[in-house]
Structures are given as structure tokens and as C-alpha cells.
């Protein structure tokens, strides 16, 4: 059994077991594939720092691995050590915490050999075969690991192929679960690839190219890879953005708040010709209008409007409202009530062929028994409703049998029925009450809606994309049309729609019978749907004062005054006025010292009786530095039919897309 035991200068031993992969030599460019003792990594190769100044390293391997010491020469330290741990390969490299910077280079004991991880010596952890992978911090990684010492402490580096690296960067930077448009993901892939190649060797003195954090690009290993983002990387393989034949510094930001900013305004230095402020809008947008003659008036049962619930049941083929208020108010006939119950059971996949529902007045008890029979709820009622719970929920109403009390208690507790008085328990349900109850029952089984994003509409056919798949929907005659805003949906006789709109629908017998669109405020700004498009932060003067004094000795905070705005209206010069001093903060530092999401904000003040500020209210837009590609804007552009090349040229002025091999 091989041992790797980390020591400090006092040889403080904390322990370790090794089981790992095949060892190799430093990466070189210029060949189609580079090899590490037989382990191939296609070029270009990139080195990502997974951690600096590490106190311990715990590595797993999916199979076996070999460990090499690489210094003036290459020496095998452990070979196929995973067999020693019976399929649970792991290695711990642990050292005692030290305070002196010069003492941070650890000693590592491997098979009774002491290895000093100085700047000239490294340990290589290499998978036993090309299909294997390594694991660090609970995340799986392609390629190999290099552990080395430096003046920054112990560094763990992941060495791998650039395209494999991008497969873990793209989903980390632009989630395919929430922003799954392939053209947006392709734009992100090219931006990330360009950034990586542009910054190769940036931290050469420490032995790596980029950090695995947002300081460079977020990289979390193959565990977060997704088929859609992998496709984006593969279909743009080698493609980069160039300006005047040179790789651009492809900066990107999450949400630009309606416009991006000039690079020099945020980062200082000279203007960058391709990182210019641009409005996050799309010209010549396409749109469609749908119309219908079908609607339902609002009607309230138990404090809630049942019109949308009724429309859902109608769209599922359970009932057929005539649309008038009198229809809602009328007691439901027994034959109609039993038909509704049977149709509702069929809608959730229950067979009703052998069920005979007695014809009697549709009181809450009778209607409940029909639901129990049609949906097979007898065991549910007997098992889930206790005696005390039943008595408490029904408040001992007169004339109810024990079984009816349990049934009603379950319906009341699960909100199938609204709260009822004792007298109401013996009255015939209205159509509105019956519809509300059946809607509650359906809701216990499943959400009847499907949802996707609209691509186009042509001749009553909707083209939508649902989880990356495109499908056609036939719009039925006179469907219910609803508009949703801030969690509330209302009927509309016409809907204006655009590509990318979020839609929900209910389909019955091959036709869309109900269509609901998520409305957004009237705006042509493409990043508007982001939850970070608009924000507010209210901070007490004392709290803000304490934070500012960590950066500048201003004493008591008197005021904050924006002095200069950029092309996107971001604050790029801010006076921080204190009792002891006044400082001018510029560019991206403003966001940092105020702890805000973006530099795009205005300031309001709450004051005391003497006119002194007690709180500062920041109302702003955007999230990030605001320069380059707007990720949410790119997603919305893709939803509206833009290609990845159009997206990139929108946010990076005057660039071209080139192919590098």
C-alpha cells in the first residue's frame, strides 16, 4: 500500500493513503496530442488552478492512477495503487498550517521518500486509462492533476484539453437549464474559448493559465456538463472572436441592465475598439397577435376567483361552461355532476368503466363520495385522516355519518373544498363550487400545463422549443387566452406575442385549448427578463460607513455623490464624502466598495430631523461589470432567432469569427 504523508519542517504527519492514476511529463504545445507517460491530451492544453495555498488535498480516482515526481527527472512513486484500497482509491496530502510565507512549501512523504514541493518539483496524478477521471472536492475532472509548491503555497492544477475545459465552463457561466438556447450557448462557448486562449500563460510564474473561479472563468469540472452546452462547444470547435486578426479580450457580464459600458470606463486604460457601449436591444423584431371569442367572467368561491380553474377544466374536456354568471351560480344537476367527476378521473388516467355513481343531489358529501369512488380514494381517506383531525376539521356538524366526516375533513384540509358552514354541508353545490373542487383534485395529481418558449406562429400553428426540442402545436378554435403578470393570470380576447415569450398551454384531443403567456413590462430591452435587471438595496449609514472605512479613512460618512456617468449611465466616478477625508472612487471599484451588483444605479437618502442621512437607497439595474457580451441579452436574442455570430457581433463591435486549429 502506497502512502503519501504531508509534513511541515517539523515533519508533522497527519496521514495519507494513495490510489491513483498514471504519471507523466510537463505539457508542450505544437503536436496534435501530448502524452503524459502514455496518457493522451489533445492540443491545445490548458492548466487550471483548482486551489491555491491548500492546507490539504483529497483526491479520488475513478479507476487506478500512477503518481510521478517531476523535477530534474521523472520518477515513478506509486503505480496502480488503487488496487490496495479495494476499488476506493484516494490520496490525502496534508500539512500543518504555517504562518510564515517562506515556510509554505510542504514536504510530502511518498513510499518512505521525502519530496519537497518547491517551485522545481511537482507531483503528477495521471489516470490509468483515457476513459478514467480524477475527483477533487467532490467534483470530477478530465485530464490530469499536478500538485506543486510555490510562494503562494500548495497549488493543485488540472491539466486538460481546452475543448474539454470549455464543456465545464459554458454551463457554469450560462446555465443550459435556464438559458438553453443553442445559439446563445454557442456565443458563450466562443467567448469563453477566446478568453481562455487570449489569457494562456497569464499566471505562468505559478505554473497555470487560469483560475477555476470567476476571477478568470467559472470551472467546476465534468460534473456540471450538459448535453446542450456540450453540443455548443462541439459545434463551434476552434472558433474564436478576433479584431484586426488578433484574439479579443472576450469579457462578458450576466445582465447589462439595458446597455453595456465602454471598457475603459470600468477598467481604466485606453479605449478598446471592440468593447464599446451598446444598447441591449434587437432591431426589426417579429411579432404576432392571437385573437379569440372565448372568455369567462370572474367569479369567487371561498375568496378565490374560479374562472381560470374552470377554463382549465374546460380545456381538459371535463366540462363545458356557457360563460355566464348565472351558470356559475346555479346548483349543479346530479347527471352533470357525475359526468364531470368521471371526466376528471379520465383526465388523470383513472378508468371509470366499472363505476356507477348514484344519482342524488350533489351535496358536498355526495360529490365527495363520487370523487372517492371515481378516483379510488377509499384507502386515502381511511389512512390519512385521523378521528381527532376529522372532528376538528368538521366541527361536529349535525347529520353527518362517521365516513362522511372523514371524507369532508380530508377535502377541507387539502383545500379541495373551501371552509364551509354546517348548513352549507347539506346544500347542493353550485357549478362554481364543483368546478373549484375538481380543479383541486386535478392539482393533487399533476400540473395540467406544459410550458416552453415560442419560436413562431403561422396559420394557427405554434412552433415552440421545450427543453431543447422543437415541436408544433395546433391551436384549437377559440381557445382560452390568458396573460400572466406578477403571479396573477387574466383572460384576454387578444394576445401580442414575440419570439422567445414564455408560454404555457393545455392540449386536448390534439389541439391547444388554453394558452397562457408570461407578460413582461413594456420594454424592448433584451435582458429585461433577468431577475437582476432591476434591484434595490437599502443600507443603514452606519453599516455603509463601516464598509467604506475598510477601504478609505473617511471617518463618519456624510454623503455619496456621483460625479461622472459612462455611456450606459453607469456611475464611473463617485465622491465619498466623510468627516475626516473625501475620496474619488472610479470604475469597477465603485461596485466593490459599495457592495452592489452593478455600477448602474441612482441614490436616494432617508434623513433624520436634522437632515442627516440615516439610510442610503440604491435603485439599480444589471449584475456584473457591464462590459462585453450580455449573457441574458444573448439568450433573448437567440430566442428571437439571432445566430451566435449575430449575437457576438452585437456585443463586440467590428469583430470577425475565425477558426483556430
N, C-alpha and C positions, 0 to 999 in steps of 0.2 A: 504494500500500500504506500503510495507516494504521499509526502507531507509537504505543505507549503506553510511555513510559520513566519509571520512578520515580527521583526524585532526593532526596537529603537537602539540607541547607542548603548543602553544598559542591557540589551538583549532581553527586553521584557517580552515574554512569549504568551500569546493569547490563543494560539491553536490554529490548526487547519488541516483539511483533507482535500486531496486533489483528484479530480476526474475530468479530463478534458481532451481537447482536440489537437490537430496535427500542426507542428511548428514550422516557421518559415523565415523569410528574409524581407528587408525593407522594400516598400513599393517603389517601382520606377515606371515612368511613362515612356511611350514610344513603341510598344509592341501591342498586338491585338489583345493579348492576355498576359498578365503577370502571374507568377506562381510563387506560393509560399510553401516550400517543401512538398510540392505536388498539389496544393490546394489552389485552384484557378480563380482569379478575379479579373473579369474582362475590363479593359480600359474604357474610359478614364476612371481612375481610382480616386476616392476622396477619403479624408481622415476626419472623423467627427469626435469631438471631445464629449464623452458621456458624463464626465465628472472630473473636477479639479480639487486638489487638496483633500483627497479622500482619506478618511480615518479607517475604513475597512472596505473590502471588495468581496462580494459574494457572487460567484459565477456558476451557472449551471450549463450543462451541455445536453443537447437532445439525444446524442449517442455518445461516442467517445471523443477524446481530443488528445493532442500531444502538446507539451509545453516546451518551448525553446528559450534559452537565454541568448540574446543577441547583443554582442559588444564588438570587440575586435574580431571575433569569430563567432560561429554558431555552435551551440552545444545543446544536445538533447537532454532535458531534465526529467521528463516524465512521458511515457509512451502508453497510450490507450489505458490510462489509469482508471477509466470509468468502470472497467470490469471489477475493480476492487470494491466498489460500492453497490454492487448488485443492481445496476440499472438506475441508480440515483446519483449521477455524477455531480460533484460540486467542489468548489475550491474557495477557501477563505484566505484572504491576505489581510492581516490585522496588525496595526501598530499602535503603540501608546501615543496619546496626544502630547505634542510638544509645543512650546511657545516660541522658541527661537526660530526665525525664518531659515537660518542656515542649517538647522538641525532637522529640517523636514524631509530629508531624503531617507527613506526607510531601508532597513536591511531585511531581506527575506531569506528564510531558510528553506531550501528545497532538497529533499533527499540528503540531508546532512551537509549540504553545500550552502555556504553563506553568500548571498548575492546582494550587492549594493546597488540599489536602483538610482544611480546618479544620472546625469544627463547623457552619459555614453552607454548605459546599459538598460535593456528593456527585456520584458518577458512577453513572449508571443503565445497566444492561446488560439489554436487552429483546429477547426472541425475535422473529424476523422474522414469525412467524405463531403462532396459538394452539396449534398442534399441536407446536411446537418446544419444546425444553427446554435448560437450561444444565447444565454439568458443572463441578464443583469438587472437587478432592481425589479424583478417580476415582469420584465419585457423581453421579448425575443428579438434577436438581431441577426441579419445576414452578415456574411463576411467573417472577419477575424477580429480578435481583440489584441491590443498592445497595452501593456502596463509599464509605465516608466516614471522615474523620478524627475523632479525639476525644482527650480526655485519657488514654484507655485505649489509645491507638494506633489503627492502622487496623482498621476493623471491616467485615466482609463480611456483609451481611444478605440473607436470602431472603424476598421478599415474595410471598405466595400466599394462595389461598383457604383458609379454616380446614378445610373438609372434606377438601381435598387434602392439607393438612398432616397430618390425622389418619390418612390412609391409609398414611403412613410412620411414624407414631408407634405405632399399635396393634401392628403386627408386631414393632417394636423393643422394646416393653415386654412383650408376651406373644406368644411365638413361635407362629404357626399351625402350624408343623411339629411341635412337641412338645405344644402345648396348643390343638388345633384345634377344640374345641367351640364352636359358633357362639354359644351363649348367653353363654359366658364372654367371648368376643371382643366381643360387644355390650356387656356390662357394662364391659369395659375401654375401649371406644370412648366410652361416655357419661362415664366417669370422666375420661378424657383430654380430652374436649371441655369438660366442666365446669371442669376445672382451667385449661385454656387461656383460656376466656372470663373466668373469675374473675381471672386474672392479666394480662389485656391492659393494656398500658401500664406494667407493673411496672418496666421499665428505660427509660422514656421519655426520661430525660436522656441516654441513649446512643443513642437512635433505634430501639430494638427492643423487643419484648414479652417474649420468652423466649429462653433459651439452647437450643442443639441438643443439649445434654448432659443426663445425669441430674440435674444441678443444677436443671433445670426438668423437661423430658421428653426422653427419647432420641429424636432425629430424624435419620434417615440418608438421607432423600430417597427418590425413587420407585424406586430400585434394589432396595429390600427389600420393596416392596409385594407382596402375596399375594392371590389371588382370595378366599380365605376371610375375611381381615381387611378387605379392601375391601368385601365384602358386609356385614360387621358395621357398618362405617361408614355405608354407603349405606342400610341398613335401619333405622338409628337416627338418620337425618339430623335435626339440630336438637334432639335430645333431650338434656336436661341434668338433673342432680340438684339439687333445691332444698330448703331448710329454711326454713320460715316465709316462703316466697315469694322467698328470696334464693339465689343460687348458693352452693353449698357449696365449701369448700376440699377438693377430692376427692383426698386423699392415698391412696396405695396402696403396698403393700410386697410383695416377692416371695414370701416364705414366713414365716408368722407364728409357727411353732413350736407351734401348738395354741391360741393365743389372741392377739388383738390388744390393744393398750395404749391407755389414755387419752392424748389428745393432749398435755395439759398436763404429764404425767409425762415425756414425751420432749422436748418443745419449750419447756416453761415457759409462763407466761402464765395466762390464765383458762381454765377448762374450756370445751370446745367440745361442745355438746349432741349433735351427730351423730357425733362421733369418740370414742365410748366403747368401753371394752374389751368384747370379745365372744368367746365360745368358738367355735373354728373347727370346729363340728360341725353335723350336719344331723339334725333330729328326724324320727321316723316313716320310717326308711329301709326300702326294699323289698329283699327278697332271695329267692333260690330255692335248692333243693337238687336236684342231679342224682345219680342212682344207676346203677350198672352191676354186672353179674356177671362182667365181663371184666377179667382182670389177668394179669400174668406175673411169676414169681418172679425175683429177681436171679440172674444167672449171669455169671461173669467169664471173659473171654478176654484174654490178654495184659495183665492188670492192670486192665482196664476192664469195667464192667457192660454187657452187651449186651442187656439186657431192653428198654430203651427203643428201641434201634436195631431190635430185632426187631419191636416194636409198630409202629414207623414203617413198616417193610416190609409188615407185615400190613395196616395202614391203606391203603397204596397198592395193595393187591391182589396183591402179589408172592409172598407165602407165607401159609400158614395154620397157625400153631403150635397144638399141643394144650394148651399151658400147663404141662406137667410138666417137671421137671428131667431126666428120662430122655430126653425129646425133644431137649433141648439137647445132651446128652452123646453121643447116638447118631451113628455115621457116616452121612453123608447119601447115600442111594441115587443112582446116576447119573441115573435118569429124573427124580427130584425136583430134583436139582441143575441139570440143563439147563433144566427148566421155570422155576426161579427166575431163572436168568440171562436167559432170553427175556422173562419178565415184567418184569424190571428194565429191560431195554433198551426195552421198550414204554413204561414209565412215564416215561422221559426223551425219548420221541419218536423212538426208533430203530426202523426197520422190520426185522422178522426173518423175513419170508415166505420168502426165498430162502436162509436159513441152515440148514444141517444140522449139529447138534452131535453128534460121535461119542459113543456110549455106552461109557464106560470108567470105572474107579474115579476118584472125584473127589479126586485128589491136588491139592496146590497148583498143580502145573504144569498139569494137565488143566483144573482150574477156571479158572485164569488164561487158558488158550488159548480156552476158551469165552467168557470175558468179552471178550477181544481180538476174536474173530470177531463176536460179537453187537453190540458197541459200535463196531466199526470202528477199533480202536486200533493196527493194524499200523504205520501211519506214526508214531504217537506213540512206540511202543517203539523203532523204528529211529532216530528223530530225537533223542529226548530222553535216551536212556541211552547214555553212552559206555562203551567197553570197560573202562577202568580203574575207572570208577564201578561197573560191573556186577560186576567181580571183587571189589572192596572190599565191596560190599553183600552178596554171596552167599558170601564167604569160601571160594571154591573147593570147594564140595560135590561129592562124587563122583557120577557117573552123570547129570549134567545136560548137555544139549546147549547150544551157544552161544546159540541163540534162547531157550531156556528160562531161561538165566541172565539175559539182558537183561529178559525179562518179569518174573521174580521180583524182580530188582533194582528195577525201576520200582514194583512193588507194595509192596515193603518201604520204599522211600524215600518214597512218597506215603502210607504208613500204611494202604493197603488191606489188607495183611497185617501182623500184628504180627511182631516179631522171632521167627525160627524157628531151631531147631537143624537140623543137617544131616539127622538121621534123620527129623525131622518133615516135611521137604520131600518125602518119599516115602510118607508116611502119608495115608490118606483123611481129608478134613476132616470135622469134626463139623458138625452143623446150626448150632450156635452160631458156629463159625468161619466158615462160609459166609455166615451172616446178617451177621456183622460186616464181612466183606469187601464184600458187596453194598451195605451201608449206606455204606461208604467210597466206593464207586464213585458212588452216587447223590449223595453230598455234593460230589463233584468237578463235578457238573453244575449243581445248584441246591439251594436250601433248599426242602424239600418243604412247609414250613409257610407258611400265611398268618396274618396277625395283625391284630387290631382291638380295639375296646373294646366290651364288652357293653352293650346297651341294656335288653333284657328277654328273658324266656323264657316261652313259653306253648305248652303241648301239644307238647313236644319240638321246638319251633321257636325258634331263637335269632335275635334281632334284634341286629345289630351295626352299628357305624359304622366304616368303613375309609377313611381319607384323606378324610373329609368326606362319603362316600357311605354311605347306609344300605342294608343287604341282609339277606335272610332266609336262614338255614341250617337245613336239615332234619337233625336228629340221628338217626343210624342206630341200630338196635337194639344194645344192649350195646356202646357204644363204649369204647375205652380212655380212662380219665380219669386225668390226671396233674396233680400240683401242683408248681410250681416255686418254690424258695426258695433265695436266695443262690447261684444258678447251678446248682443240682442239682435234678433232677426225679424224683419218685417216684410210683408207682401209688397210686390211691385208689379205693375202691369207692363213695365219695360225695364230692361237691364242693359246698361252700356258695359261692354267687356273689352279687355285688351289682352294681347298675348302675355302669358305668364300669370294671369289672375288665378288666385286660388279658388277652386270651385268644389262644391260637394253636391252629390246627386243621389237620387233613389231611382233605381231602374226596375221596371216591372214588365214582363212579357216582351222583352227586347227593346223597350222604349224608356227614355228618361221621362219620368212623370213629375219630378220635382228637382229644381236646380237652384242652388244657393251659392251666391258669390260673396267672397270676403271683400268688403269695400275698404278702400284706404282713402284718407283725406285727399281732396283735390290737389294734386301736385304732379308735375312731370319729372320730379327728381327721382332717379332710379334707385338710390339707396334708401328711399323713404320707408320700405317695409321693415328695415332693421330696427330691433328694439333699442339700439343705441343711436338711431338717427337723431332723436331728441332726448334730453335728460336735464335734470335739475339736481343740484347739490346745495344743501343749506348747512353752513358751518358756523359754529359759535366763534366770535372774535378771539376768545382765549385759546381755543384749540388751534385755530389757524395761526395765531401769533406764536404758539409753541413750535409749530412745524416750521414756520419761516425762520425762527431763530436758530434752528438746526443748520440752516444754510448761511444766514447773514445775521450779524449782531445788530438788529434794528431796535431792540427793546420792545416797548409797548407798540402794538400795531395801531396806526392811526387811520390809514386808508390804502386802497389799491386803486390805481388809476391807469387804464390802458392808454398808451401814448402813440402807438402806431399799429395799423392793421395791414395784413397782407392782401394779395389779390382775391383771396377767398373770404375775406373779412376775419380771418383768424388774428388773434392778438399776437403780435410778434415783438412788441416792446411794452413792458409793464413796469410802472413805478411802484415800488413797495415802500410806503412811507411809514417810518417808525419814529418814535420819540428820540432815539439815540442816533439814527442814521437813515439815509434814504438810498435805495439801490435801484438800478435799472436792470431788469431781468429780460433776456431776449430769447427768441426762438423756442425750441423744444424744452428748454429749461423751465419755461413758464408752467407748462403742464406738469412737470415733475415736482416743482416746489409747492404748487397749489394742490397736488394730488387729484387732478381732474382727468377725464377721459380724453380730452382734446383741447386744442387752443381756440376753438371756435365757440366763444361764449360772450355773454354780457353779464354785468354785475349789478345787482340790487342790494340795498342795505336796509336792515332793520335798526332803528336807533332808539336810544333811551330818551328821557325827558330833556336831557341836555344836548341832544342831537348827536351823541357819540354812537358809533356803530356797535351793536350787540351781536349781530349775525350778518354774514355775507351770503347772499343767494346767487349762485351761478346757474344761469339758464344757457344750455349749450346744445351743440349738435356734434355728432361724429364720435369715433373711437379710434385712436391711433395718432400717428404723426401727420396724416393727411397728405402725404406726398406719393405720387405714382399711381399704381393700379388700385382702384377702389373695389374690394372683393365683393361686397354686396351689390354694388353697381354693375360689376361684371356679370354676376348671376342674373340680375334682372335684364340686362342686355341680351344675355343668352336665351332667356325665356321669351324674349320678343323677337328672336330669330337671328341675332347677330352671330357671326362666326368668331372663332377665337382670334383670328387676325384682325378683324374689325375692332374687337374689344381692346386688344393690345395697342393698336394704333390710336384708339380714342384716348387712352391714358398716358401713352408715351409718344410725344409729338415727334413726327418725322422719322420714326424707326422703320427698319425692314426686318423681315423674318428670314434668318439664314439657317443653313443645315450644317452642323459640325459632326464629323465622324472621328 
